[in-house]
């Protein structure tokens, strides 16, 4: 499953081991670090493990592709 947002904070306890791959379309690399927080929150709603510190996702067994398409302000534009 893909989360196309502001990226994912893979150090979040809710997402440990859930992120399969990352792609940053803003910086053009393979590290989609979330500088905004929204993408991490959405990823946790989807895939947070039941044994994690925070929430439990609706699909805790799923592996994620986190794609960063929005900048640090959470703004995404289409060029």
Steps between C-alpha positions, in 0.01 A plus 500: 500500500625850427470815709540799267530798731773689692710186549533268802702520818634145508627551857140527622426202730171447316680448168806299607539221246195605298674711232620286209631782279514878474511749215539877533364674191581843648874439551529218246648236730398182684454653846150636550557652845186677620577862595132585540346208693184447298633209294620320813158540661326363191746210477433415866124502442557246225779274625583553869569170673281389790805463728620856436485793741224704334208412276411178319463534125212366295742263322782432749649219290550707187842618379526862383659694219533855631516764229568865580319728256434798730752746642570592864186716506288209375454661158500286187494655154458359155756630254 
